[in-house]
């Protein structure tokens, strides 16, 4: 099936971020990259902010689809342990440049961060549930998984696929009596 024009615009914008960074994203540059007129782009995304929100929304939708596949169901159809396992497994791959830049942009543009919140609230344990040892352990797994996701972007010592798999299993086994 041929992707919609909106999806093509978003894919083009993500590729532009991957290659040139977030500052390269303008209505003009994305329209050129997508091979459409600026007016054609503005039909779908009238402003740069709406384009950025569209990109984050698309990435969040893709992430939630990955979480559903890993869990074998929707967040409300599986238990908390299955949701947490899916969350940890979804963090096993390294962050892309676009994901990293958009994540960092949320410090200056909170609306972008808001786009991720529905997925987070459905799949990850809440920090407010850390008043028990079990709650702290569950949230520690989230923090460790997010650290694994960010590792290669922050540390020039890139992990191999085998190392990532091993670290992911270690995160999942945190708190078990015999992790090996």
LUMNU-142135 format. One line per 8 residues: number of its first residue (from 1); their letters; for each residue x negated, z, y of N, C-alpha, C. Coordinates in nm, 4 decimals. Layout:
BEGIN
NUM = a = X Z Y X Z Y X Z Y; ...
END
This chain:
BEGIN
1 = xxxxxxxx = -0.0844 0.0000 -0.1179 0.0000 0.0000 0.0000 -0.0890 0.0000 0.1245; -0.0535 -0.0787 0.2193 -0.1288 -0.0890 0.3435 -0.1029 0.0342 0.4304; -0.2109 0.0938 0.4862 -0.1892 0.2127 0.5702 -0.1132 0.1768 0.6979; -0.0404 0.2728 0.7495 0.0332 0.2512 0.8737 -0.0646 0.2375 0.9897; -0.0172 0.1827 1.0976 -0.1019 0.1685 1.2164 -0.1505 0.3057 1.2632; -0.0620 0.4049 1.2594 -0.0997 0.5411 1.3003 -0.2135 0.5936 1.2128; -0.2002 0.5764 1.0811 -0.3056 0.6210 0.9894 -0.4358 0.5463 1.0145; -0.4258 0.4173 1.0430 -0.5451 0.3367 1.0723 -0.6146 0.3883 1.1986
9 = xxxxxxxx = -0.5377 0.4239 1.2988 -0.5947 0.4797 1.4221 -0.6670 0.6106 1.3910; -0.6037 0.6969 1.3148 -0.6648 0.8262 1.2817 -0.7919 0.8085 1.1990; -0.7885 0.7189 1.1023 -0.9074 0.6907 1.0217 -1.0200 0.6368 1.1089; -0.9862 0.5500 1.2025 -1.0860 0.4951 1.2947 -1.1447 0.6042 1.3829; -1.0608 0.6942 1.4309 -1.1083 0.8038 1.5162 -1.1998 0.8978 1.4382; -1.1642 0.9282 1.3152 -1.2480 1.0156 1.2322 -1.3829 0.9496 1.2065; -1.3828 0.8204 1.1773 -1.5091 0.7484 1.1554 -1.5951 0.7506 1.2816; -1.5328 0.7379 1.3968 -1.6051 0.7430 1.5240 -1.6698 0.8803 1.5438
17 = xxxxxxxx = -1.5975 0.9863 1.5117 -1.6539 1.1216 1.5222 -1.7702 1.1370 1.4246; -1.7534 1.0893 1.3030 -1.8603 1.0991 1.2026 -1.9879 1.0310 1.2519; -1.9729 0.9175 1.3165 -2.0894 0.8392 1.3582 -2.1481 0.8825 1.4919; -2.0623 0.9191 1.5869 -2.1101 0.9395 1.7242 -2.0745 1.0743 1.7853; -1.9986 1.1560 1.7152 -1.9623 1.2865 1.7672 -1.8299 1.2862 1.8406; -1.7819 1.4053 1.8697 -1.6508 1.4229 1.9310 -1.6448 1.3691 2.0731; -1.7556 1.3781 2.1454 -1.7556 1.3282 2.2830 -1.7358 1.1777 2.2911; -1.7592 1.1077 2.1812 -1.7405 0.9625 2.1795 -1.5934 0.9233 2.1711
25 = xxxxxxxx = -1.5071 1.0192 2.1442 -1.3648 0.9887 2.1269 -1.2958 0.9782 2.2620; -1.2529 0.8586 2.2920 -1.1673 0.8329 2.4079 -1.0595 0.7360 2.3605; -0.9553 0.7214 2.4374 -0.8513 0.6262 2.3983 -0.9100 0.4861 2.3862; -0.9996 0.4521 2.4780 -1.0607 0.3195 2.4779 -1.1482 0.2989 2.3544; -1.2344 0.3972 2.3249 -1.3275 0.3802 2.2124 -1.2541 0.3756 2.0787; -1.1507 0.4549 2.0646 -1.0755 0.4547 1.9389 -0.9953 0.3254 1.9256; -0.9357 0.2791 2.0344 -0.8629 0.1517 2.0297 -0.9570 0.0389 1.9892; -1.0757 0.0370 2.0488 -1.1732 -0.0668 2.0142 -1.2119 -0.0563 1.8669
33 = xxxxxxxx = -1.2403 0.0633 1.8212 -1.2793 0.0854 1.6821 -1.1677 0.0421 1.5866; -1.0433 0.0694 1.6245 -0.9287 0.0360 1.5397 -0.8898 -0.1113 1.5496; -0.9463 -0.1814 1.6490 -0.9138 -0.3225 1.6657 -0.7751 -0.3459 1.7226; -0.7319 -0.2537 1.8088 -0.6011 -0.2677 1.8729 -0.6175 -0.2490 2.0232; -0.5132 -0.2787 2.0963 -0.5188 -0.2589 2.2413 -0.5043 -0.1103 2.2736; -0.5487 -0.0736 2.3917 -0.5318 0.0650 2.4349 -0.3828 0.0998 2.4406; -0.3018 0.0057 2.4865 -0.1573 0.0280 2.4903 -0.0992 0.0513 2.3515; -0.1509 -0.0221 2.2526 -0.1067 -0.0033 2.1145 -0.1408 0.1353 2.0631
41 = xxxxxxxx = -0.2583 0.1838 2.1006 -0.2973 0.3197 2.0622 -0.2102 0.4219 2.1341; -0.1860 0.3978 2.2632 -0.1093 0.4936 2.3436 0.0368 0.5029 2.2994; 0.0862 0.4014 2.2300 0.2204 0.4086 2.1741 0.2289 0.5263 2.0761; 0.1221 0.5460 1.9989 0.1181 0.6534 1.8994 0.0613 0.7833 1.9554; -0.0385 0.7705 2.0441 -0.1092 0.8865 2.0995 -0.1300 0.8641 2.2491; -0.0363 0.9086 2.3322 -0.0443 0.8815 2.4762 -0.1645 0.9440 2.5469; -0.2204 1.0512 2.4896 -0.3336 1.1187 2.5540 -0.4424 1.1470 2.4505; -0.5612 1.1762 2.4990 -0.6712 1.2137 2.4100 -0.6348 1.3408 2.3336
49 = xxxxxxxx = -0.5717 1.4356 2.4014 -0.5316 1.5600 2.3355 -0.4363 1.5321 2.2199; -0.3397 1.4450 2.2398 -0.2466 1.4127 2.1313 -0.3184 1.3418 2.0173; -0.4184 1.2605 2.0505 -0.4993 1.1962 1.9473 -0.5765 1.3012 1.8674; -0.6403 1.3950 1.9371 -0.7142 1.5011 1.8681 -0.6210 1.5842 1.7802; -0.5033 1.6168 1.8308 -0.4053 1.6908 1.7503 -0.3623 1.6098 1.6282; -0.3491 1.4796 1.6459 -0.3156 1.3922 1.5335 -0.4247 1.3906 1.4281; -0.5503 1.3878 1.4729 -0.6633 1.3898 1.3797 -0.6628 1.5200 1.3007; -0.6530 1.6321 1.3705 -0.6539 1.7621 1.3022 -0.5328 1.7735 1.2094
57 = xxxxxxxx = -0.4187 1.7281 1.2547 -0.2997 1.7308 1.1697 -0.3182 1.6495 1.0427; -0.3813 1.5336 1.0555 -0.4084 1.4492 0.9397 -0.5062 1.5166 0.8440; -0.6129 1.5748 0.8992 -0.7096 1.6465 0.8154 -0.6445 1.7671 0.7473; -0.5590 1.8380 0.8197 -0.4891 1.9535 0.7623 -0.3948 1.9089 0.6499; -0.3255 1.7971 0.6699 -0.2374 1.7443 0.5650 -0.3172 1.7067 0.4405; -0.4323 1.6409 0.4612 -0.5182 1.6031 0.3482 -0.5671 1.7273 0.2740; -0.6060 1.8297 0.3509 -0.6544 1.9533 0.2904 -0.5434 2.0195 0.2088; -0.4226 2.0235 0.2642 -0.3132 2.0866 0.1899 -0.2809 2.0085 0.0631
65 = xxxxxxxx = -0.2901 1.8780 0.0691 -0.2692 1.7979 -0.0517 -0.3747 1.8330 -0.1569; -0.4997 1.8485 -0.1138 -0.6067 1.8892 -0.2047 -0.5762 2.0272 -0.2644; -0.5315 2.1197 -0.1817 -0.4970 2.2540 -0.2295 -0.3848 2.2485 -0.3332; -0.2830 2.1666 -0.3079 -0.1719 2.1524 -0.4037 -0.2221 2.0983 -0.5378; -0.3115 1.9988 -0.5304 -0.3666 1.9421 -0.6540 -0.4482 2.0463 -0.7300; -0.5315 2.1209 -0.6579 -0.6148 2.2230 -0.7219 -0.5309 2.3358 -0.7817; -0.4212 2.3691 -0.7162 -0.3352 2.4790 -0.7622 -0.2325 2.4341 -0.8657; -0.2065 2.3048 -0.8706 -0.1036 2.2557 -0.9615 0.0366 2.2799 -0.9106
73 = xxxxxxxx = 0.0511 2.2948 -0.7802 0.1829 2.3159 -0.7211 0.1714 2.3521 -0.5747; 0.2850 2.3709 -0.5121 0.2870 2.4091 -0.3713 0.2522 2.5568 -0.3572; 0.2167 2.5958 -0.2368 0.1770 2.7351 -0.2126 0.2868 2.8331 -0.2526; 0.4114 2.7975 -0.2285 0.5198 2.8906 -0.2613 0.5612 2.8855 -0.4086; 0.5025 2.7930 -0.4856 0.5384 2.7850 -0.6276 0.4312 2.8433 -0.7201; 0.3190 2.8890 -0.6614 0.2115 2.9480 -0.7428 0.1826 3.0892 -0.6930; 0.1151 3.1687 -0.7763 0.0877 3.3072 -0.7380 -0.0337 3.3175 -0.6452; -0.0550 3.4360 -0.5919 -0.1618 3.4596 -0.4936 -0.2997 3.4302 -0.5510
81 = xxxxxxxx = -0.3238 3.4638 -0.6774 -0.4541 3.4367 -0.7381 -0.4793 3.2865 -0.7497; -0.3767 3.2114 -0.7843 -0.3899 3.0656 -0.7947 -0.4146 3.0048 -0.6575; -0.3452 3.0547 -0.5562 -0.3686 3.0061 -0.4193 -0.5119 3.0341 -0.3762; -0.5601 3.1553 -0.4015 -0.6962 3.1907 -0.3627 -0.7980 3.1054 -0.4373; -0.7777 3.0849 -0.5653 -0.8693 3.0008 -0.6435 -0.8728 2.8591 -0.5857; -0.7575 2.8033 -0.5558 -0.7518 2.6690 -0.4970 -0.8244 2.6663 -0.3629; -0.8051 2.7695 -0.2828 -0.8715 2.7780 -0.1521 -1.0232 2.7776 -0.1698; -1.0732 2.8608 -0.2591 -1.2182 2.8671 -0.2829 -1.2688 2.7320 -0.3326
89 = xxxxxxxx = -1.1998 2.6724 -0.4284 -1.2424 2.5427 -0.4812 -1.2401 2.4340 -0.3742; -1.1460 2.4419 -0.2816 -1.1390 2.3406 -0.1751 -1.2568 2.3502 -0.0789; -1.3202 2.4659 -0.0756 -1.4355 2.4862 0.0122 -1.5677 2.4506 -0.0561; -1.5628 2.4044 -0.1793 -1.6846 2.3783 -0.2564 -1.7623 2.2571 -0.2058; -1.6966 2.1668 -0.1364 -1.7676 2.0521 -0.0797 -1.8120 2.0868 0.0616; -1.9179 2.0225 0.1045 -1.9713 2.0509 0.2375 -1.8798 1.9952 0.3461; -1.8747 2.0656 0.4563 -1.7974 2.0226 0.5722 -1.8477 1.8858 0.6196; -1.7562 1.7990 0.6599 -1.7971 1.6721 0.7193 -1.8297 1.6948 0.8666
97 = xxxxxxxx = -1.8982 1.5997 0.9262 -1.9312 1.6119 1.0681 -1.8034 1.6215 1.1515; -1.7049 1.5397 1.1193 -1.5793 1.5423 1.1950 -1.5110 1.6781 1.1815; -1.5040 1.7305 1.0602 -1.4416 1.8619 1.0398 -1.5157 1.9701 1.1167; -1.6487 1.9659 1.1114 -1.7284 2.0659 1.1819 -1.7056 2.0585 1.3321; -1.7121 1.9389 1.3871 -1.6962 1.9246 1.5324 -1.5568 1.9646 1.5777; -1.4569 1.9283 1.5009 -1.3204 1.9661 1.5377 -1.2983 2.1159 1.5214; -1.3608 2.1754 1.4214 -1.3512 2.3207 1.4043 -1.4154 2.3921 1.5220; -1.5336 2.3470 1.5618 -1.6012 2.4081 1.6768 -1.5222 2.3870 1.8058
105 = xxxxxxxx = -1.4563 2.2747 1.8180 -1.3778 2.2439 1.9377 -1.2614 2.3416 1.9554; -1.2182 2.4054 1.8472 -1.1055 2.4986 1.8584 -1.1383 2.6178 1.9473; -1.2674 2.6471 1.9678 -1.3028 2.7576 2.0573 -1.2680 2.7242 2.2016; -1.2710 2.5968 2.2363 -1.2376 2.5521 2.3713 -1.0959 2.4967 2.3812; -1.0399 2.4597 2.2679 -0.9104 2.3937 2.2643 -0.8258 2.4606 2.1548; -0.7684 2.5775 2.1850 -0.6961 2.6546 2.0826 -0.5821 2.5789 2.0151; -0.5240 2.4812 2.0828 -0.4159 2.4047 2.0201 -0.4638 2.3347 1.8929; -0.5901 2.2933 1.8919 -0.6442 2.2303 1.7713 -0.6505 2.3307 1.6571
113 = xxxxxxxx = -0.6903 2.4530 1.6875 -0.6935 2.5576 1.5854 -0.5554 2.5886 1.5321; -0.4565 2.5818 1.6205 -0.3188 2.6091 1.5787 -0.2719 2.5107 1.4718; -0.3259 2.3895 1.4735 -0.2845 2.2888 1.3757 -0.3262 2.3261 1.2332; -0.4339 2.4048 1.2190 -0.4791 2.4473 1.0860 -0.4009 2.5681 1.0345; -0.3415 2.6462 1.1241 -0.2841 2.7753 1.0870 -0.1744 2.7701 0.9816; -0.0843 2.6731 0.9848 0.0178 2.6723 0.8795 -0.0424 2.6607 0.7388; -0.1468 2.5788 0.7244 -0.2114 2.5649 0.5935 -0.2796 2.6962 0.5557; -0.3542 2.7526 0.6495 -0.4225 2.8796 0.6227 -0.3236 2.9892 0.5846
121 = xxxxxxxx = -0.2143 2.9988 0.6581 -0.1195 3.1074 0.6307 -0.0510 3.0910 0.4951; -0.0377 2.9675 0.4476 0.0242 2.9463 0.3164 -0.0731 2.9717 0.2008; -0.2030 2.9445 0.2218 -0.2969 2.9427 0.1099 -0.3979 3.0566 0.1074; -0.4396 3.1080 0.2197 -0.5451 3.2102 0.2227 -0.4849 3.3486 0.2447; -0.5450 3.4505 0.1832 -0.4988 3.5862 0.2131 -0.5214 3.6180 0.3603; -0.4414 3.7059 0.4136 -0.4503 3.7414 0.5553 -0.5491 3.8551 0.5753; -0.6229 3.8493 0.6849 -0.7205 3.9541 0.7155 -0.6523 4.0902 0.7298; -0.5263 4.0911 0.7651 -0.4551 4.2187 0.7797 -0.4314 4.2876 0.6452
129 = xxxxxxxx = -0.4554 4.2159 0.5360 -0.4363 4.2735 0.4027 -0.5663 4.3290 0.3448; -0.6547 4.3785 0.4318 -0.7858 4.4257 0.3854 -0.7981 4.5780 0.3873; -0.6859 4.6479 0.3827 -0.6918 4.7944 0.3856 -0.7150 4.8551 0.2472; -0.7127 4.7725 0.1438 -0.7433 4.8200 0.0087 -0.8687 4.7492 -0.0416; -0.9303 4.8052 -0.1431 -1.0499 4.7422 -0.2023 -1.0156 4.6028 -0.2552; -0.9025 4.5896 -0.3208 -0.8610 4.4595 -0.3742 -0.8400 4.3585 -0.2615; -0.7777 4.4016 -0.1532 -0.7565 4.3131 -0.0387 -0.8872 4.2713 0.0262; -0.9800 4.3668 0.0378 -1.1117 4.3337 0.0951 -1.1857 4.2343 0.0063
137 = xxxxxxxx = -1.1774 4.2515 -0.1228 -1.2442 4.1614 -0.2158 -1.1853 4.0207 -0.2069; -1.0536 4.0124 -0.1981 -0.9887 3.8808 -0.1851 -1.0340 3.8127 -0.0567; -1.0387 3.8884 0.0522 -1.0791 3.8275 0.1796 -1.2285 3.7960 0.1804; -1.3084 3.8745 0.1114 -1.4509 3.8459 0.0990 -1.4725 3.7109 0.0306; -1.3888 3.6794 -0.0668 -1.3973 3.5488 -0.1331 -1.3689 3.4361 -0.0341; -1.2723 3.4564 0.0540 -1.2434 3.3570 0.1580 -1.3653 3.3383 0.2477; -1.4217 3.4490 0.2945 -1.5379 3.4406 0.3836 -1.6563 3.3733 0.3149; -1.6805 3.4079 0.1897 -1.7912 3.3465 0.1158 -1.7670 3.1969 0.0958
145 = xxxxxxxx = -1.6442 3.1598 0.0624 -1.6118 3.0181 0.0424 -1.6276 2.9394 0.1719; -1.5830 2.9973 0.2828 -1.5982 2.9291 0.4115 -1.7456 2.9165 0.4490; -1.8261 3.0160 0.4143 -1.9703 3.0068 0.4362 -2.0324 2.8955 0.3537; -1.9879 2.8808 0.2295 -2.0361 2.7721 0.1444 -1.9995 2.6372 0.2048; -1.8780 2.6263 0.2549 -1.8303 2.5024 0.3172 -1.9191 2.4635 0.4351; -1.9599 2.5623 0.5138 -2.0408 2.5371 0.6337 -2.1909 2.5297 0.6067; -2.2351 2.5717 0.4906 -2.3776 2.5886 0.4627 -2.4643 2.4694 0.5024; -2.4344 2.3522 0.4523 -2.5228 2.2376 0.4748 -2.5288 2.1957 0.6211
153 = xxxxxxxx = -2.4235 2.2257 0.6972 -2.4249 2.1934 0.8402 -2.5124 2.2907 0.9182; -2.5284 2.4115 0.8663 -2.6007 2.5157 0.9387 -2.7423 2.5385 0.8876; -2.7719 2.4913 0.7687 -2.9012 2.5184 0.7056 -2.9570 2.3868 0.6524; -3.0766 2.3514 0.6935 -3.1339 2.2230 0.6522 -3.1681 2.2181 0.5033; -3.1589 2.3312 0.4353 -3.1844 2.3343 0.2910 -3.0543 2.3018 0.2176; -3.0250 2.1746 0.2070 -2.9005 2.1270 0.1487 -2.8908 2.1656 0.0012; -2.7734 2.2087 -0.0374 -2.7495 2.2471 -0.1767 -2.7212 2.1238 -0.2616; -2.7654 2.1288 -0.3859 -2.7309 2.0243 -0.4813 -2.5882 2.0485 -0.5301
161 = xxxxxxxx = -2.5321 1.9479 -0.5946 -2.3971 1.9631 -0.6506 -2.3955 2.0763 -0.7538; -2.4997 2.0862 -0.8318 -2.5080 2.1923 -0.9327 -2.5111 2.3305 -0.8671; -2.5893 2.3433 -0.7596 -2.5957 2.4708 -0.6885 -2.4600 2.5061 -0.6280; -2.3920 2.4076 -0.5721 -2.2599 2.4317 -0.5129 -2.1616 2.4788 -0.6194; -2.1643 2.4138 -0.7329 -2.0758 2.4537 -0.8427 -2.1061 2.5965 -0.8862; -2.2335 2.6278 -0.8988 -2.2751 2.7623 -0.9386 -2.2312 2.8665 -0.8359; -2.2488 2.8362 -0.7081 -2.2086 2.9300 -0.6026 -2.0565 2.9456 -0.5978; -1.9855 2.8367 -0.6196 -1.8391 2.8437 -0.6214 -1.7921 2.9351 -0.7341
169 = xxxxxxxx = -1.8500 2.9189 -0.8511 -1.8143 3.0061 -0.9637 -1.8497 3.1514 -0.9335; -1.9641 3.1738 -0.8685 -2.0031 3.3109 -0.8323 -1.9017 3.3721 -0.7363; -1.8544 3.2937 -0.6413 -1.7532 3.3429 -0.5471 -1.6253 3.3786 -0.6225; -1.5832 3.2893 -0.7104 -1.4613 3.3153 -0.7875 -1.4752 3.4393 -0.8751; -1.5965 3.4674 -0.9203 -1.6201 3.5816 -1.0093 -1.6520 3.7112 -0.9359; -1.6556 3.7089 -0.8038 -1.6815 3.8326 -0.7294 -1.5821 3.9398 -0.7735; -1.6351 4.0570 -0.8053 -1.5488 4.1683 -0.8417 -1.5135 4.1761 -0.9885; -1.5579 4.0788 -1.0673 -1.5319 4.0879 -1.2111 -1.6413 4.1724 -1.2748
177 = xxxx = -1.6105 4.2338 -1.3844 -1.7057 4.3259 -1.4485 -1.8299 4.2548 -1.4996; -1.8142 4.1342 -1.5563 -1.9281 4.0612 -1.6116 -1.9196 3.9162 -1.5658; -1.9745 3.8820 -1.4461 -1.9606 3.7477 -1.3921 -2.0329 3.6415 -1.4737; -2.1333 3.6784 -1.5524 -2.2055 3.5787 -1.6319 -2.1376 3.5655 -1.7648
END
